[in-house]
Amino acid sequence: MTVTGVTDPVIREMSAGDADRWDAFVDAEPEATFFHRAGWKRVLEEGLGHRAHFLFAERDGEVDGVLPLGRIRSRLFGDSLISLPFCVRAGVVGRSEEVRSALERSACELADRLGVDHLELRQERPRNPGWPTQSERYVNFRRRLDPDPDANLKAIPRKQRAMVRKGMEAGLEGVIDDDLERFYPLYAESVRNLGTPVFPKRYLQKLREVFGDDCEVLTIEHRGRPISSVLSFYFRDEVLPYYGGGGPGAREYKANDFMYWDLMRRATERGYGVFDFGRSKRDTGSYKFKKHWGFEPEPLHYEYHLVKARDVPDVSPANPRYRLFVDGWKRLPLPVSRVLGPMIARNLG
């Protein structure tokens, strides 16, 4: 389907038959990320029930740029078009400024035509100086790895390295799991304790189904008992731990600290060169945790084209509007949080 009347380049929506060409472009473009992969369209639509609009620019039969978008319609959190819901950064990528601008114009036209509250472009670099932005709120943490695992261990600041060593001394062991059966209960309990609704299990299963070996689960055991687990993505030479958590015993044995070290060690031994610790909001607990590992924050640039909304949205748990909800959610019985959580989390893009 043609989205605009632009003739050079032509902007279209990706169909199932375009997925291989789309991914070939993403694999070849240095600015593209794991979150630009075509498989996210299936994840959003089949795993969470959201409509996706994956725009791409085509010139002379070749893909010249991409901009994946997903729409979330929520009574609680509004109607938004985002690049890309549940992803850290999937802003516009193109081989020329002409292509990038054409894709952004098409995204704005699509947002206007759909009548959403706002369009949110999650960019790694600022592109639209006249747009409202949340550049001061979100950061990403990533660092190159040394080929020598011992050098990476020594690069962790002393206090944090001591936490990793306590996990080693406790006899913790990492195991690659073939499914989510041990991961999901640990993850669900961990996010409940933080006051956050858990994702539907089918969403996480869809990630595994769509991305195959590029989506892997590492579980940490103490004497054979699983106490923490993390689901990670692999892309080019990067490993991206994305969803993780621990259950009872994780704090006592420093299992989460050991888990991220074990993931880093394994990635190094398999030849990966970058550890992407992911997104955090400034001055939150996860922000401080990653700083303790010696990672430096890199700003993310979330830019907004407002359609019906008057202001930039704020669905952060730190928003006083949600404070009572977060505090109450932490006290929910775990089985109740696992029933109610997926109905809410699918809209927390």
C-alpha positions in Angstrom: 0.0 0.0 0.0 1.4 3.4 -0.9 1.3 5.8 2.0 2.2 9.0 0.3 2.4 10.4 -3.2 6.1 10.8 -2.9 7.7 9.5 -6.1 11.4 9.6 -5.4 11.9 7.9 -3.0 8.6 6.0 -2.8 7.4 5.3 0.8 5.5 2.1 1.3 4.3 -0.1 4.2 6.2 -3.4 4.5 4.2 -6.5 3.5 5.2 -10.1 4.5 6.9 -10.4 1.1 9.2 -7.5 1.9 10.6 -8.8 5.2 13.7 -10.4 3.7 14.6 -7.2 1.8 13.9 -5.1 4.9 16.2 -7.2 7.1 19.0 -7.2 4.5 18.9 -3.4 4.6 18.9 -3.4 8.5 21.8 -5.9 8.6 23.9 -3.6 6.3 23.2 -0.2 7.9 25.4 0.6 10.8 22.8 2.9 12.4 20.1 0.2 12.4 19.5 -1.8 15.6 18.0 -5.0 16.7 14.8 -3.1 17.2 14.6 -2.3 13.5 14.3 -6.0 12.5 11.2 -6.9 10.5 10.2 -9.6 13.0 9.0 -7.0 15.5 5.9 -6.5 13.3 4.9 -10.1 14.1 5.8 -9.7 17.7 3.6 -6.6 18.1 0.7 -7.9 16.1 0.6 -11.6 17.2 2.2 -11.3 20.6 0.4 -8.2 21.9 -2.4 -7.5 19.5 -1.2 -4.0 18.4 -1.3 -2.8 14.8 2.1 -2.1 13.3 3.0 0.2 10.4 6.5 -0.5 9.1 7.4 2.2 6.6 10.2 1.8 4.1 11.7 4.0 1.3 12.3 2.3 -2.0 14.3 3.6 -4.9 14.8 1.7 -8.1 13.6 -1.5 -6.4 16.1 -1.2 -3.5 15.3 -0.5 0.1 16.8 2.9 0.9 15.5 3.6 4.4 13.2 2.2 7.2 11.0 3.5 10.0 9.1 0.9 12.0 6.0 2.1 13.9 3.5 0.5 16.2 0.2 1.9 17.5 -1.0 1.5 21.0 -4.6 2.4 21.8 -5.2 2.5 25.5 -8.0 3.9 27.7 -5.4 4.4 30.4 -2.4 5.7 28.5 -3.9 7.2 25.3 -3.5 6.6 21.6 0.1 6.7 20.3 2.2 5.8 17.3 5.8 4.9 18.3 9.1 3.8 16.8 8.9 1.3 18.3 6.7 0.2 21.3 8.6 -1.9 23.9 11.9 -1.1 22.1 14.7 1.2 23.2 15.5 2.9 19.9 14.1 2.3 16.4 14.1 5.7 14.9 14.5 6.6 11.2 17.3 5.1 9.3 18.1 6.0 5.7 20.9 6.3 3.2 20.4 10.0 2.7 18.8 12.9 4.4 16.3 13.1 1.6 15.1 9.6 2.5 15.1 10.1 6.3 13.1 13.3 5.9 10.6 11.6 3.6 10.1 8.8 6.1 9.5 11.2 8.9 7.0 13.2 6.8 5.1 10.0 6.0 5.1 9.1 9.7 3.6 12.5 10.6 1.0 12.1 7.8 0.1 8.7 9.1 -0.2 9.9 12.7 -2.5 12.8 11.5 -4.6 10.5 9.4 -5.0 7.9 12.2 -5.9 10.7 14.6 -3.6 9.5 17.4 -2.6 11.7 20.4 1.0 11.8 19.4 3.8 10.3 17.2 6.9 9.3 19.2 10.2 8.8 17.3 12.8 7.0 19.5 16.0 8.3 17.9 19.7 7.9 18.9 20.5 11.4 17.8 18.4 14.6 17.8 16.8 15.2 14.4 13.9 17.6 14.8 14.9 20.6 16.9 11.5 22.1 16.7 9.7 19.1 18.1 9.0 18.5 21.9 11.5 16.0 23.3 12.3 13.9 26.3 16.1 14.0 25.7 16.8 14.5 29.4 14.8 11.6 30.6 16.1 8.4 29.0 19.7 7.2 28.6 21.3 4.0 27.2 24.3 2.1 28.6 26.6 0.2 26.3 30.3 -0.6 26.3 32.8 -2.5 24.2 34.1 -5.7 25.6 37.7 -6.8 25.8 38.3 -10.2 24.2 39.8 -11.3 27.5 37.1 -12.1 30.1 39.5 -11.4 32.9 40.1 -7.9 31.6 36.3 -7.3 31.6 36.1 -8.5 35.2 38.9 -6.2 36.2 37.1 -3.3 34.4 34.1 -3.6 36.8 34.5 -1.1 39.6 35.8 -2.7 42.9 32.6 -2.7 44.9 30.5 -4.1 42.1 33.2 -6.7 41.3 33.0 -7.8 44.9 29.3 -8.6 44.4 30.1 -10.7 41.3 32.8 -12.6 43.3 30.3 -13.3 46.1 28.1 -15.0 43.5 31.1 -17.1 42.3 32.0 -18.0 45.9 28.3 -19.1 46.5 28.7 -21.6 43.7 26.2 -20.1 41.3 26.1 -21.6 37.9 24.6 -20.3 34.6 22.5 -22.6 32.4 21.1 -21.8 28.9 17.4 -22.7 28.9 15.4 -24.0 25.9 12.2 -22.3 27.0 10.6 -19.7 29.4 9.4 -22.1 32.1 12.0 -21.1 34.7 12.4 -17.5 33.4 8.8 -16.4 33.6 8.0 -17.0 37.3 11.3 -15.3 38.3 10.7 -12.3 36.0 7.0 -12.0 37.1 7.9 -11.9 40.8 10.8 -9.4 40.2 8.7 -6.9 38.3 5.8 -7.3 40.8 8.2 -6.3 43.6 9.1 -3.2 41.6 5.4 -2.2 41.2 5.3 -3.0 37.5 2.8 -5.2 35.7 4.3 -8.3 34.0 4.1 -8.8 30.2 1.9 -11.6 28.8 3.9 -14.8 28.5 2.7 -15.1 24.9 4.6 -11.9 24.1 7.9 -13.4 25.4 7.2 -16.7 23.7 6.6 -14.7 20.4 10.0 -13.1 20.8 11.6 -16.6 21.1 9.6 -17.9 18.1 10.4 -14.9 15.8 14.0 -14.3 16.6 15.1 -17.9 17.3 18.7 -18.2 18.4 19.0 -14.4 18.6 16.8 -14.5 21.6 18.3 -16.6 24.5 17.5 -17.3 28.1 20.3 -17.6 30.7 19.2 -18.9 34.1 21.3 -18.8 37.3 21.1 -21.8 39.6 22.1 -22.2 43.3 22.6 -25.9 44.0 20.3 -26.7 41.1 17.5 -24.3 42.1 16.8 -21.4 39.7 17.1 -18.0 41.4 17.5 -15.4 38.6 17.1 -15.4 34.9 17.6 -13.0 31.9 16.3 -13.0 28.3 18.8 -11.4 25.9 19.0 -10.5 22.3 22.0 -10.9 20.0 22.6 -8.7 17.0 25.8 -8.3 14.9 28.5 -8.3 17.6 26.2 -7.1 20.4 24.5 -8.8 23.3 21.5 -7.0 24.8 20.2 -8.3 28.2 16.5 -7.1 28.0 14.2 -8.7 30.5 15.5 -10.1 33.7 14.8 -10.7 37.4 15.3 -12.8 40.4 13.2 -14.6 43.0 13.8 -15.4 46.7 17.5 -16.0 47.3 18.7 -13.8 44.5 19.7 -10.9 46.8 21.3 -13.2 49.3 23.6 -14.9 46.8 24.1 -11.8 44.6 22.5 -13.7 41.7 21.6 -10.8 39.5 25.2 -9.4 39.8 26.6 -12.8 38.9 24.0 -13.3 36.1 25.1 -10.2 34.2 28.8 -11.1 34.6 28.1 -14.6 33.4 26.3 -13.2 30.4 29.2 -10.9 29.7 31.7 -13.7 30.0 29.8 -16.0 27.7 29.3 -13.3 25.1 33.0 -12.6 25.1 33.9 -16.2 24.7 31.5 -16.4 21.7 33.1 -13.5 20.0 30.6 -10.7 20.8 32.2 -7.3 21.3 29.6 -5.0 22.8 27.5 -5.3 25.9 24.3 -3.2 25.7 22.9 -2.8 29.2 19.8 -1.1 27.8 17.7 1.9 28.7 17.1 3.5 32.1 15.4 6.7 33.3 17.9 9.0 34.9 18.4 8.7 38.6 16.3 5.5 39.0 17.5 2.3 40.6 18.4 0.6 37.3 20.4 3.8 36.3 22.5 3.6 39.4 23.0 -0.2 39.1 24.4 0.2 35.6 26.6 3.1 36.7 28.0 0.9 39.4 29.2 -1.5 36.7 31.2 1.4 35.2 29.0 2.1 32.2 28.5 5.7 31.2 25.0 6.9 30.1 24.4 7.9 26.5 21.3 10.2 26.0 18.4 8.9 23.9 16.3 11.4 22.0 12.6 10.7 22.0 10.9 13.3 19.8 7.2 14.0 19.6 4.8 15.2 16.8 1.7 16.1 18.8 -1.6 15.5 17.0 -4.4 15.6 19.6 -2.2 15.8 22.7 -1.2 19.2 24.0 1.8 17.9 26.0 4.5 15.2 25.8 3.1 12.1 27.6 4.5 11.0 30.9 3.7 7.3 31.8 6.8 7.0 34.0 6.3 5.1 37.4 7.9 8.2 38.9 5.0 10.3 37.8 3.1 11.3 41.0 -0.2 10.4 39.1 0.9 6.7 39.2 2.6 6.6 42.6 -0.4 5.1 44.5 -0.8 2.5 41.7 2.9 1.5 41.9 2.8 1.2 45.7 -0.4 -0.8 45.6 0.9 -3.1 42.9 3.9 -4.1 45.0 1.5 -5.5 47.7 -0.6 -7.6 45.3 -0.4 -11.4 45.8 1.8 -12.8 43.1 -0.9 -14.9 41.4 -3.1 -11.9 41.2 -0.4 -9.8 39.6 0.2 -12.5 37.0 -3.5 -12.5 36.0 -4.0 -8.7 36.0 -0.5 -7.6 34.9 -0.6 -8.8 31.2 -3.8 -6.8 30.6 -2.1 -3.6 31.6 1.5 -4.2 30.5 0.6 -4.8 26.8 -0.3 -1.1 26.7 2.9 0.2 28.4 4.9 0.7 25.2 
